[in-house]
Amino acid sequence: MVRRRYLELVPLAEARERFLRVCEELGLLMSREEELEPREALGRVASREVRARNPLPPVPCAAMDGYAVRSADTFGAKPASPLLLEEGKFLPVDTGNPVPSPFDAVVPVEEADEVSGGIRVRRAVAPGQHVRAAGEDFPEGATVVPAGRVFGPAEVAACLATGNLRVWVKRCPRFLFIPTGSELVPPGAPLREGGVYETNSVLFQGYVERWGGEVTVHPIVPDEPGLLERALRDALEEDYDLICICAGSSKGRGDHTPELLSRLGEVAFHGVAMAPGKPTLFGVAAGKPILGLPGYPVSLWVSMMQFVRPLLEEYYGVPLARGERVEGLLARRIRSPLGTREFVRVRIEEDSGDARITPLPGGSSRLSTLVSADGILEVPEEVEFIPQGEPVEVERLPPW
């Protein structure tokens, strides 16, 4: 059997630009929205501006415990010569209580003494003093949450406080993940000889849902062209924004995705000049984008970071969390193939402000390196060698 070759090895930046451009042309980056109760919108991105239906606070209210008064009635009050206010000229209030007209100020409880028939005020107050004006926080019609803002707990609380019981958010893009491979076994099932547990779907789903996507995981598809074609044809009939086929995009005898996609649609690129992640494939069939992801976990992870994460950032218009940049000295030399952007997993050891950057063993199948890595060192395409002791900058990995 003749082994397939990559159609072309596309530079990473060009491949990513093609991927995003095609997804935009197909409408994937158009804003889709849905209406939710504010509590359900936590962590989601506002697709429409939220305006205050009611002012906050809705009426003037006390900013302190004390007595609501007419400020003019307190003029002249001093600690040395307190002023008596009779019953009817004040109203006991607690913080947050309404301050009704004609009262326009609050005397703090520590500045007054209750006496028979009224209170003695030891200090005058000005109009509006210790009173929150109606709409002081949010006037009626004011912007509470601008479009494009992520709903955090404060935004949710503000929506509810201003009378917004429904809000519009960007709909989560829908992904289908199809794991392929005759050797794959569902976790928890007996592990037959030569089998490996299918865990790439866990890796994919965990990251994508954290980034704001919804993931459906397809049952495992063995390395049989007819079964993969059936799975893809069925997927094309469903309402998925992006179909991801894991494994089967390289050049081995069991890799059928490139041929199938060429027959059912069009291949935009097959092979990206990055390591790990070289077998990444992208194309279109029946008007839907299809991303072929490598089967080794580290390759899958790198491809997700370089294609799926930017796609979701473009869709939401919100940058996803990045780790801080750390400078340090390289503990061991690195050799990298020219023309390929390499993503090296590293350990970061800091002592007295000096960081030691230690590359972890290579190999895109080593899930252990994702578990133990602290950061990623990107080696540009034009760099072939970085000597030991060289200053380098790495991106610290967020918790996940």
N, C-alpha and C positions, 0 to 999 in steps of 0.2 A: 504493500500500500504506500502511495506517495504521501508524505507528510506535507501539510499545508504550510505556507509561508505567510508572514504578516503582509498585508497589502502594502503598507508603508509604515514606517516608524515616525509618527508625527511628534514634533516638539510639544511639551506639556502645555505651554501657554497657548499655542495654536489649537491644540485639541480641545482645551477648555473653552476657548473662544467659539469654536465651531459648535460645541455641545450647547452652550448657552444661547447662541444665536438661533440654532434650529429649534430649541425649546421655546424661545420667544416667538418665532415665526409660527409655531404650532399652537400658540395661545397658552402655553403652560405658565408663562410669567404674567398673564393677565390676572388682575385681582378678582377672585371669586369670594363671595362673602356669605355669612349666615348670621342670624339674629339669635342672641343668647341672653339669659339672665346674667347680670353682672358677676355673680359668684362663679358661674360656669366659664366666664371669660378670663379667669386668672391665668396669666402666662401667655395669653393670645395677643395678637396684634390688631389694634383698632383699624377697621377699614373706613369708618366714617368718624367725623368729629362728633364728640359728645358735648352738648351744651346744657347748662343748668336750666332745668324746667322750673325749679323753685330757687329763690335766693337762699344763701346759707350764711348766717342763720336767717330763718324766715322772718323773724321780728327782732327788734332790739332786745338784748338779753344781758344779764349780769355777768361780768367778767370775774367777780369776786363775791364771796359771801359778805353780806352786810345789809344795807338798807337803801332801797330806791328812794330818791328824793328829787325835788326840784332844786337844781344847783343854786338858783338865786336865793333860796331859803337858807343856804348855808354861808352866804357871804358874811365875813366878819368873824367866823368861828376860828378860835386859836386854842392851842393847848392851855394857855394861861387864862383864857376866858371862854370856856365852852358855851355853845349856843343851844338852847332848848328848842327841840321840835316836838310839837304836840301830836297826839294821835290824829291820824288823817293826813298828816303832812309827810308821812314816810310809809314804806312798805317793806317788811322783812323779806329778803330774797337770798337764795343760795346760788352759787355759780351755775349759770345756764338757765336760770329762771327768766321768763319774760320781764321786761321793764316797761310797763304800760304808761301811756300818756296820762297825766302831764309830767310824769317823772322823767328826768333826762340825765341822771347821774346816779352813782352808787357810792355811799359812804362805807368803806371797809369796816367790818365788825370790830376790828381793833382800834378804830378811830372814833368809836361811839360807846356810850354807856347807857344801858336801860335804866330809867328812873320812873318813879310814879308819874303816870300821865304822858310819858313820851320817852325820848332819848336825848342825851346831851352829846352834841357833835363837837369834837375837839379840833377838827381841821376842815376848812372849806373845800368843796370840790367844784371843778369847772364843768361846763356843759359837755356831756359825752364821756366824762372821766369814769373809768372802770365799767364801761358799757360797750358791748360788741354791737356795732350798728347792723341793721338788717342788710344782708348782702355783703358784709365786710369780707367774708371768705370767698364766696362766689356770688356776684350779682346775677340776677335772672338773665339768662341768655348768654352768659359768659362761657368761654371754652373751659370745659372740665378736663377732657382728655382729647388731645389733638389726634388726627388721623396719623397712623404710623407708629403710635406709641404702644409699648407693651403694657398690658394691664397687670400691674402689681397690686399687692394688697391695698396700698394707699389709693390707687386709681379706682379700684372696686368700691372702696368705702366712700370716696368722693361722688361716684355715680349714684350710689344709693342715697347719700345724704342730700343730693340735689334733685331727687325725684325721678331718676332714670332707672326704670325697672327692666328695660331691655336695651341692649347695645349691639352694634354691628361689628363683627370681627372678620378678618380674612379667614376663609375656609382652609383647613389643613389639606395640602396636596396629598393625593392618594397614590401610594406605591404598592406594586406587587413584587414580591421577592420569590423567584423560582430557584430553589437549590437543585443542582443536577449532579449526578454521579452514581454509578452502580455500587460504589463502595460505601455509600452513606447509609447510616442507620439512625433512626430517631433516638434522641437521648431517652434513656430509661428502658429501651428494648434490649434484648440479649445481643451482645456484640459478637457477631459471627467472625470466623477467620477471615482476615483481610479487610474487615470492615472498620470504619471510623465513624464516630458520632458526628451528626450534622449540627454544628454550632454557629456556622456563619450567619444563619438567619437571626440568631440571638444578638450577635454583634451588630448586624445591620439594623435590626429593629430598635435596639436600645439607643443607638446614636440618632437615627432618623427621627424617632419619636421625641427625643430630647430637643432636636432641632426644629420641631414643629410639623413633622409629617405624620401621616397615618400609614401603617404598614400591614398588609395582608401577606401571610406566608403560605405559599403553595405547597402541597405535598411534594416530597422528594420525587424527582424525575430521573429514572435510570438513563444511562448513556445509550439510548436507542433513538435514532433520528425521528422515527414515527411518533414516539411518545412525546418528544420535545415539541414537534410540530403541532401535535394536538393541543398540548398545554399552551403554546403561544397563540394558536388560533382562538382558543377559548378565551384567553386573556384579552385579546384584541376586541372581543365582543363586550367586555365589561367596562365600567367607568373608572379606569385607572389613568392617572396623569403620567406616570412613568412606570414602565415594566423593566425590572432588573432581573437578568438571568445570571446566576452565579455559577462560575466554572463553565467549561466547554467553549471558552473563547480563545484558547491558546492554539497550538499547532500540533497537538497530539492526535492519536488515532481515534480517541473518543470525544474529540472536540467538534461538535456539529453546529454550534451557534452561528459562526460566520457564514457558512454555506446556506443555512436555513434563512438567515436574515437577507442574504443576497437574493434568494429566490422569492421571498415574500415581500421584500421591500427594497431598501437601498442602504448600503453601508456608508456612513460618513467618514469613519476612520476605524482601522483595526491595527492596534499597536501604538503605544504611547512611549516616547523616550523618557521614561522615568523608572526608577527602581526603588522599591518593589512596585509592581503594578503594570508592567509592560503589556500584558495581554488585554488590557482594557479595550472594549469594543463599543462603538456607538452607531446606531442607524435608526431608520424610520420604516414602519410598516403600517399600512392602513391608517395613516395620519397620526400615529402614536409613536413617541420616542421610546427607544429600547436601548438600555445600557447593559452591555455584557461586562460583568465584573469577574476578576480573577478568583480562583477557588482557594488559594492559600490565604489564611486569615490576615497576615500582615499586608499582603498585596491588596486584599479587599479593603482593609482599613485605609491604606494610602489612597486608593481610588475613590473611596467615599469622601475623604477629606478634600481631594482635589476636584471632584466633580459634583457630588451630591450636596455637600455643604455650601459651595458657592451658588448652586442653583436655588437653595432655600433662602440664602441671603438676598439674592436678586428678587425672588418672589415676594418676600416680606419687606424688603427695603430696610432691613435691620441687620447690622453685623452681629454674627454670633460670637460668643465668648472666645477670646484667644488667651493663651498663657503669656506671662510676662517674658521679656527677652532677658537672657542671662549671658553674661560674658565670662569666659574662663579659658584655661589652658588645656589643650588637647593632651590627654594622657597616653594615647597610642595613635600612631600614624594611620592615615586613611588613604586608600587607593580607590579611585572611582573611575568608571569608564567615561571617556570623553564623549560628549554629545548626549549624555543622559543625566537628568536631574535625579540625584539620589537622596533618599530620606533615611538618615542613619539614626536609629534609636540609641539614646545615650543615657548614662547615669550622671547626675549632677551632685557632686560632693563639695559642700562649702565649708570652709574652715577659716575663721578670722577674716571673712570678706573675700577670700580668694576661692574661686570655683575651679574644681578639677572635673573636666569633661571626659568621661570614659565611654568609648563606643562599645555597644553590646554586640554579641556575635550576629553575623548576618544570617540570611536565610529567611525567605518570606513565609515559611511554614511554621516558624517559631512563635507560637502564641505567647510563650513565656516572656518574650522580649517586650510585648505590649504591656504585660502585667508589671514587669519590673522597670520599664523605662520611666525616666523623669522628664525627658525632653526629646526634641527632634532637632537634628542638625541637617540643614539643607545644603547639599553640595551642588553648586551650579554646574551647568553643562560644560563650561569651558575649563573647569578645574579637574585635574587628574590626580593630584597628590596633595595632601596636607600633612606636613611633618609633625612629629611629636613635639609638644611644647608650644605649638603655634596658638596665638590667641584666636578664639572662635566665638561666635554668638549663636546661641541655641534658643529655641522657643520651649519654655516649660509647658508640659502638658497639664491641662486642667484635670480635676479629679476624674472626669469622664464626660 
